[in-house]
Amino acid sequence: MLEVNNIHAAYGRVKVLHGVSLSAKAGEILCLLGRNGAGKTTVMKAIMGLVPLSDGSITLAGEVLSDLPAHEVPKRHVGYVPQGRRLFPELSVAENIEIGLMTCKADASTRDWVLDIFPLLRERLDQQANTLSGGEQQMLATARALCLRPKLLLLDEPTEGLQPSMIEQIRQVVARMKAEGVAVILVEQRVDAVLSIADQVTFIENGRDLETLTADELRAHPEKLKLHLGV
């Protein structure tokens, strides 16, 4: 499904990625683990075309995403829930959802599907996005990404700052996307959450991929967490 091959990227003159390679398969969850500043978010932004590559390539189902301008990447059914949510704060819940629907020209059936996944948002459609709680804003950011009917879903720290009940709801949505055949890439600091849902785990350090393990392998070798994360 997704193939990230030896990508290099920089912010201006500061090089951040130094040859990262990874893959995400349909119906599987790949988690990126690493210390703060390791380059995990930059990998996500590179997939979305928000950070240009200086070398390497990114392909989705055989199409080269890294040749596309950033605004074309979501049209390939790539959903992105960035860290910090990045909602349109002064627009209503309904308007934020509508923007997601417009990206791939989705119809009312997709809107109903998304609101069935997040029934609380159906009660908040006329509410301004910046008046929602943190958990509700995370729901809305995820709902907007799901409006693309994604083949690939990227989630960057989706449970950050949320209470346990909201974390469980997000976890259930991720598991549902996996069951529906979506390839999911998840950046998450909570190791317990990662091990409960991940199929594969790739460790990122200093802009490089160090090692990819299955979740079962990581459970069998917890010393890998101390080695790569210092925990």
C-alpha positions as CSV (number, residue, x, y, z in Angstrom):
1,M,0.0,0.0,0.0
2,L,2.3,2.8,1.2
3,E,6.1,2.6,0.6
4,V,8.4,5.2,2.0
5,N,11.8,4.7,0.4
6,N,15.0,6.3,1.7
7,I,13.5,9.8,2.2
8,H,15.6,12.8,3.1
9,A,14.0,16.1,4.1
10,A,15.0,19.4,5.7
11,Y,13.5,22.6,7.2
12,G,15.5,25.2,5.3
13,R,19.1,24.3,5.9
14,V,18.4,22.1,8.8
15,K,18.3,18.4,7.7
16,V,15.8,16.4,9.7
17,L,15.3,13.1,7.8
18,H,18.4,11.1,6.8
19,G,17.1,8.2,4.7
20,V,13.9,6.9,6.4
21,S,12.2,3.8,4.9
22,L,9.0,2.1,6.0
23,S,5.9,0.5,4.7
24,A,2.3,0.3,5.7
25,K,-0.1,-2.4,4.5
26,A,-3.8,-2.3,4.0
27,G,-5.7,-3.4,7.1
28,E,-2.6,-3.0,9.3
29,I,-1.5,-0.4,11.9
30,L,2.1,0.8,11.8
31,C,3.2,2.8,14.9
32,L,6.1,5.2,14.8
33,L,8.0,5.4,18.2
34,G,10.8,7.6,19.1
35,R,12.0,10.3,21.4
36,N,10.8,13.9,21.0
37,G,12.5,15.5,18.0
38,A,13.3,12.1,16.4
39,G,11.6,13.1,13.1
40,K,8.3,11.2,13.5
41,T,6.1,14.2,12.7
42,T,8.3,15.2,9.8
43,V,7.8,11.7,8.3
44,M,4.0,12.3,8.4
45,K,4.3,15.8,6.9
46,A,6.6,14.4,4.2
47,I,3.9,11.8,3.3
48,M,1.4,14.6,3.0
49,G,3.7,16.7,0.8
50,L,4.0,19.4,3.5
51,V,7.8,19.0,3.7
52,P,9.5,18.5,0.3
53,L,11.9,15.6,-0.2
54,S,15.5,16.2,-1.2
55,D,15.9,12.5,-2.0
56,G,13.9,9.3,-1.9
57,S,10.3,8.6,-2.8
58,I,6.9,7.9,-1.4
59,T,4.3,5.8,-3.2
60,L,0.8,4.8,-2.5
61,A,-0.7,1.8,-4.3
62,G,2.0,2.3,-7.0
63,E,1.4,6.1,-7.5
64,V,4.2,8.4,-6.5
65,L,2.9,10.8,-3.9
66,S,6.1,12.7,-3.5
67,D,5.7,14.0,-7.1
68,L,2.4,15.7,-6.2
69,P,1.8,19.1,-4.8
70,A,0.5,19.0,-1.2
71,H,-3.1,19.9,-2.0
72,E,-3.3,16.8,-4.3
73,V,-2.2,14.2,-1.7
74,P,-5.5,14.2,0.2
75,K,-7.4,13.7,-3.1
76,R,-5.7,10.3,-3.2
77,H,-7.7,9.4,-0.1
78,V,-5.0,10.1,2.4
79,G,-6.5,11.3,5.7
80,Y,-4.3,13.2,8.1
81,V,-5.0,14.1,11.8
82,P,-2.1,16.3,12.7
83,Q,-0.8,17.0,16.2
84,G,-2.7,19.9,17.6
85,R,-5.8,19.0,15.4
86,R,-5.6,22.1,13.1
87,L,-9.3,22.6,12.9
88,F,-10.9,25.8,11.5
89,P,-11.7,27.1,14.9
90,E,-14.3,29.8,14.0
91,L,-16.2,27.5,11.7
92,S,-19.0,25.2,13.0
93,V,-18.6,21.4,13.4
94,A,-20.8,21.0,10.3
95,E,-18.6,23.3,8.3
96,N,-15.4,21.6,9.3
97,I,-16.9,18.3,8.2
98,E,-18.1,19.8,4.9
99,I,-14.5,20.9,4.1
100,G,-13.4,17.3,4.5
101,L,-16.2,16.1,2.3
102,M,-15.3,18.6,-0.4
103,T,-11.8,17.2,-0.8
104,C,-12.8,14.0,-2.5
105,K,-16.3,15.2,-3.5
106,A,-18.0,12.9,-1.1
107,D,-21.7,12.7,-0.8
108,A,-24.2,12.7,2.1
109,S,-23.8,9.0,2.7
110,T,-20.2,9.6,3.7
111,R,-21.3,12.4,6.0
112,D,-23.8,10.0,7.6
113,W,-21.2,7.3,7.9
114,V,-18.8,9.7,9.7
115,L,-21.5,11.0,12.1
116,D,-22.5,7.4,12.9
117,I,-18.9,6.8,14.0
118,F,-19.0,10.0,16.1
119,P,-22.6,10.4,17.2
120,L,-21.7,13.1,19.7
121,L,-20.7,15.4,16.8
122,R,-24.2,15.0,15.4
123,E,-25.4,16.9,18.5
124,R,-22.8,19.6,18.0
125,L,-23.2,20.4,14.3
126,D,-24.0,24.0,14.8
127,Q,-21.4,24.6,17.5
128,Q,-18.3,26.5,16.8
129,A,-15.3,24.2,16.7
130,N,-13.2,26.2,19.2
131,T,-15.9,25.9,21.9
132,L,-15.6,22.1,21.9
133,S,-13.7,20.2,24.6
134,G,-10.3,18.8,23.8
135,G,-11.7,15.3,23.2
136,E,-14.5,16.6,21.0
137,Q,-12.0,18.6,19.0
138,Q,-10.0,15.4,18.5
139,M,-13.1,13.6,17.4
140,L,-13.8,16.4,14.9
141,A,-10.3,16.4,13.5
142,T,-10.6,12.6,13.0
143,A,-14.0,12.8,11.5
144,R,-12.8,15.4,9.0
145,A,-10.0,13.0,7.9
146,L,-12.5,10.1,7.6
147,C,-14.6,12.2,5.2
148,L,-12.0,11.3,2.6
149,R,-12.9,7.6,2.9
150,P,-9.1,7.1,3.4
151,K,-7.1,4.3,2.0
152,L,-4.3,5.6,4.3
153,L,-4.9,7.3,7.6
154,L,-2.2,9.2,9.4
155,L,-2.6,10.1,13.1
156,D,-0.1,12.2,15.0
157,E,-0.4,11.9,18.8
158,P,-4.2,11.5,18.7
159,T,-4.5,10.7,22.4
160,E,-2.4,13.6,23.7
161,G,-4.0,15.3,26.6
162,L,-7.2,13.3,26.5
163,Q,-9.1,11.6,29.3
164,P,-9.2,7.8,29.3
165,S,-12.8,7.6,28.0
166,M,-11.9,9.7,24.9
167,I,-8.6,7.7,24.4
168,E,-10.7,4.5,24.3
169,Q,-13.1,6.1,21.7
170,I,-10.1,7.1,19.5
171,R,-8.6,3.6,19.9
172,Q,-11.9,2.0,18.8
173,V,-12.0,4.2,15.7
174,V,-8.5,3.2,14.7
175,A,-9.3,-0.4,15.2
176,R,-12.4,0.0,13.1
177,M,-10.4,1.6,10.2
178,K,-8.0,-1.3,10.4
179,A,-10.9,-3.8,10.1
180,E,-12.2,-1.9,7.1
181,G,-8.9,-2.4,5.3
182,V,-7.4,1.1,5.8
183,A,-3.6,1.3,6.2
184,V,-3.0,3.3,9.4
185,I,0.2,5.1,10.5
186,L,0.1,6.2,14.2
187,V,2.5,8.4,16.1
188,E,2.0,7.7,19.8
189,Q,4.0,8.2,23.0
190,R,1.9,5.9,25.1
191,V,3.6,2.6,24.7
192,D,0.7,0.7,26.3
193,A,-1.7,2.1,23.7
194,V,0.7,1.2,20.9
195,L,1.1,-2.4,22.0
196,S,-2.7,-2.9,22.3
197,I,-3.4,-2.1,18.7
198,A,-0.2,-2.1,16.6
199,D,0.7,-4.7,14.0
200,Q,4.2,-3.2,13.3
201,V,6.3,-0.8,15.2
202,T,9.1,1.3,13.6
203,F,11.6,3.1,15.8
204,I,12.7,6.5,14.6
205,E,15.8,8.2,16.0
206,N,17.7,11.2,14.7
207,G,15.8,11.2,11.4
208,R,16.5,7.5,10.7
209,D,14.5,4.3,10.9
210,L,16.4,2.0,13.3
211,E,14.3,-1.1,13.5
212,T,10.9,-2.5,12.7
213,L,9.3,-5.1,14.8
214,T,5.9,-6.8,15.1
215,A,4.0,-5.9,18.3
216,D,4.4,-9.5,19.4
217,E,8.2,-9.3,19.0
218,L,8.2,-6.0,21.0
219,R,6.2,-7.6,23.8
220,A,8.7,-10.5,23.8
221,H,11.7,-8.1,23.9
222,P,10.7,-5.1,26.1
223,E,14.4,-4.2,26.4
224,K,14.0,-2.7,22.9
225,L,11.9,0.0,24.4
226,K,14.7,0.9,26.8
227,L,17.3,0.8,24.0
228,H,15.4,3.1,21.7
229,L,13.3,5.2,24.0
230,G,15.2,5.2,27.2
231,V,12.2,4.1,29.2
